[in-house]
Amino acid sequence: MRQIITHFTDNDLYTFTCQYYILEKYPRAEVEYSFIDRNNQVYPEGFAAMLQEQVDNMKNVVITDEEVSFMKRKCIYLPLWYFTYLKGYRFNPAEVSISQDSEGHLAIKVKGKWFSTIMWEMPLLSTISELMHMLRGDFEKYDAALEEERAKAKTEKILSAGLVLGDMGTRRRFSFEHQDMVIKVMDQVAKSRSDWPGKFTGTSNVWLAMKYDLVPLGTMSHQLISFEENVSGLFECNYNVMRKFSDVYDGDNGIYLYDCFGDKVFFSNLSKRMAMMYKGLRVDSGDEFEQTEKIIAKYKELGIDPATKQVVYSNGLNIDKAIEIHKYCAGRVQDSYGVGTFLTCDVTGADPMNIVIKLTSGRITEKRLWHPCIKLSCNPTKALGDEAKRNYLISQLQ
């Protein structure tokens, strides 16, 4: 079978920004990630073996000088020594264990040093998604001309509505080729007129950003806060990640993903200094309208004009929902949007997958005990991790 991931930076930017943070703050940390299929999908017989073949091939995927040059130019907040590290990085298939039970359900664990294992999330998810669409026969039904026209119409709708929007769809894409086409079309449509009310901001996929000379998008992921809870505790973990992240990036990458343990935990301990230091917040769960009001109220409470702050909405959006949120915001905040599956797997006749890989345990050094890593979210259906600890943390919020 052909190799699906062939480019080192066919990965989301936050993988690299989080990796550098980990190298700086937790270089000895060890973690375990777990694969979760929210639809409890039954996979075809032999799927685990096909996936293992793809994982084994990853050891040959290395960063190129072209990729390094692009990242040095676009990611000025990353130091030169980090690119030397990336040149020496090799995917280690031994960190990944894959199995499939008699009913066809897939189990995947990734375990090892945090700075190394973090690289596996996107390659695994995008490979699983593409393999499934291939095996379902979706590729044979794919109408390239139709999908290109749909991508063009979708982009025109985005830009006409005044949305500031970027692609975040690597993890559950239909295929690499389809995501490539979508990015190409969105870039072409955006450049076809200088007077669009909206803006195409780029893509989280670093390789595709390089191909089309776009801005690679992304700052951080939930795993940083989920890990920090075991270090700092439930009510201090957000503050300490904000402090450590701002130390590492010296003011760059200033969009904070705040919902790992729900909005109550975050807003109860958001200091004015941190609110001023960060450019804005990312809404990835909960009711967007309710979250918008809470964000505005908190900024006002701190004496900050909400209209000076960016709010990035990314909670499983489609374009109609993004337009609805944009109208609701009405300039009260600087709203922008990260859309994933609806851009990269909205393909006629194909059902998108609902899969994630999340941090489920960790320890700060190889000499410490392992602890469960939890995500509560503002949406109970997105809560993940050890049930006993999850219930304990929820009890602390009562």
Sequence and secondary structure as in RCSB ss.txt:
>XXXX:A:sequence
MRQIITHFTDNDLYTFTCQYYILEKYPRAEVEYSFIDRNNQVYPEGFAAMLQEQVDNMKNVVITDEEVSFMKRKC
IYLPLWYFTYLKGYRFNPAEVSISQDSEGHLAIKVKGKWFSTIMWEMPLLSTISELMHMLRGDFEKYDAALEEER
AKAKTEKILSAGLVLGDMGTRRRFSFEHQDMVIKVMDQVAKSRSDWPGKFTGTSNVWLAMKYDLVPLGTMSHQLI
SFEENVSGLFECNYNVMRKFSDVYDGDNGIYLYDCFGDKVFFSNLSKRMAMMYKGLRVDSGDEFEQTEKIIAKYK
ELGIDPATKQVVYSNGLNIDKAIEIHKYCAGRVQDSYGVGTFLTCDVTGADPMNIVIKLTSGRITEKRLWHPCIK
LSCNPTKALGDEAKRNYLISQLQ
>XXXX:A:secstr
   S   TT SBHHHHHHHHHHHHH TT EEEEEEEETT     TTHHHHHHHHHHHGGG    HHHHHHHHHH 
TTS HHHHHHHHH    GGGEEEEE TT  EEEEEEEEHHHHGGGHHHHHHHHHHHHHHHTTHHHH  HHHHHHH
HHHHHHHHHHTT EEEE  STT S HHHHHHHHHHHHHHHHT S  SSEEEEESBHHHHHHTT  B     HHHH
HHHHHHH TTTHHHHHHHHHHHHHTT S EEE  TTHHHHHHTT  HHHHHHSSEEEE SS HHHHHHHHHHHHH
HTT  GGGSEEEE SS  HHHHHHHHHHHTTSSEEEEEE HHHHS  TT     EEEEEEEEESSTTS  EE  B
  SSGGG BS HHHHHHHHHHT 
